[in-house]
Amino acid sequence: MKRPAILYGLSAVFLIVYLIMTLLHQGRWCGWLLLWFFIFLAMAFRYHPLLKGLSFTLVIMAVVSLAMYYPQYFKTIGDFKLSTLIIPLLQLIMFGMGTELSLKDFANVVRMPKGIIVGVVCHYMIMPLVGFTLASLFNFPNEIAAGIILVGCCPSGLASNVMCYLAKGNLALSVSVTTISTMLAPFLTPLLMRLLGGSFVVIDFWSMAWDITKIVIIPVAAGLAFHYLVRGKFKWLDKAMPLVSMAGIALILVVITAAGRDNLLQVGILLLIATILHNVLGYVLGYWSARLLQFHERDCRTIALEVGMQNAGLASGLALAMGKLATAGLAPAIFGPVMNISGSSLASWWHNHPPKSS
């Protein structure tokens, strides 16, 4: 029997046992059963080119399942609060982003200014306004609603560059929009949050601007310096950074889920629906904004992904800095896995339908 078939079989067994235990109200081991269901499914997906990109998302869902069933183990270790790791982990992830950048990414602003300007403007107009609209329509508690808006006000997510490459979009444009939107975040994110989220929670503009500088700008600048000074001299470090980033993202999501478990049980389904709408509307409105401005199909795909995919990790860090991790941190925690699933699916579809040559 082929290995993928064995892995699918094992995942099915764990899922069936999980469902039986749930129906019998024997929840003691349900978290572990769900964990192994997702782990074996993730391992099976690694054997399929089109599904391979979803394997990390399944691992995230596996560890988040543990946090939902056993939150007490992911809040503290002795007197040490695990939430204090979130900011350093985000800084490490942003440092990793910086090591992948070069000065030519900033030079692209001169080479293709129209695409970058449209991408950044669409990103900072569409996602904050859609987030505000959804937060108002769904009538969430104020702090949870603020989390939805916070996700929308953050810069483009790092995953958008990978998805753009898979979708056969304009990778240079994607990297440049992500870079510029990130550099503008210390000013635009707190400004938009104050304008749109100020009616839900109190926003300290300068405090948030400094938090973003601390979490994003300084580590990215350090990573950029690393790129030019020592990158390539330590091969093991170049290979380790992506793994460290993935482990960091997993730990951040687990801690947020554990902290906000009770709130998540109350609004989980509605918040999931709102998050999916936020993400999908970002793709749709980003794509058609570019189409209306007569961009080439490659650029339309790129702008769609840049608009729809957010830096949910930064939003989580800002929620923690605001002291609202268990409420405002929930939307970012859900948005990350949702955008990875939707982004991978959209990129796979576009990969199989290449844009016509201009």
Secondary structure, 3 states (H helix, E strand, C coil): CCHHHHHHHHHHHHHHHHHHHHHCCCHHHHHHHHHHHHHHHHHHHCCCCCCHHHHHHHHHHHHHHHHHHCHHHHCEECCEEHHHHHHHHHHHHHHHHHHCCCHHHHHHHHHCHHHHHHHHHHHHHHHHHHHHHHHHHCCCCHHHHHHHHHHHHCCECCHHHHHHHHCCCCHHHHHHHHHHHHHHHHHHHHHHHHHHHCCCCCCCHHHHHHHHHHHHHHHHHHHHHHHHHCCCCCHHHHHHHHHHHHHHHHHHHHHHHHHCHHHHHHHHHHHHHHHHHHHHHHHHHHHHHHHHCCCCHHHHHHHHHHHHCECHHHHHHHHHHCCCCCCCCHHHHHHHHHHHHHHHHHHHHHHCCCCCCC
